[in-house]
């Protein structure tokens, strides 16, 4: 993971290009709803450091599922139609309660497309 502070004149697109990721990923990692960035804003970027730490990033082109592996967590970006149960079934030994416990922002089973959640590797 890398911390990026937005500089005057930077856009979401230029930052995404710099770190070889998408604007949507940056928005999901930072729980942003728009591309508007204010100078000095702190952004978390997961792609660059993942490679340095030996973690990998993988995208399944068939369903646009995005996973970023970092340390003991898998960062999963929610896509349209996902349910907590569906996500839990993708990861051996992970329950819906585990997902809720490690993602304090999830206070119900309603999931917002594009939101990134943490899954603890088991």
HUVEN-V466901 format. One line per field, one symbol per residue. ss: DSSP state (H for helix, E for strand, L for the rest). phi: phi as a letter, one per 30 degrees, with the letter a starting at -180 (. if undefined). psi: psi as a letter, one per 40 degrees, with the letter a starting at -180 (. if undefined). A space follows every 10 residues. Layout:
ss = ???
phi = ???
psi = ???
This chain:
ss = LEEEELLLLL LHHHHHHHHL LLHHHHHHHL LLLLLLLLLL LEEEELHHHH HHLLLLEEEE LLLLEEEEEE LLEEEEELLL LLLHHHHHHH LLLLLHHHHH HLLLLLLLLL LLLLLEEEEE LL
phi = .bcbcdcejd bedddddech bcdddddddc hccbddbcej ddccbcdede dddidbcbbc ddbhdcbbcb iccccccdce jdbedededd beiccedddd dcbddccadd ccejdcbcbd dc
psi = iihhhhihei idddddddef aiddddddde fieiehhhhe hhihhddddd ddeeiihhhh ddefhhhhhh beihhhhhih eiidddddde hhehiddddd degdeheaeh ihheihihhh h.
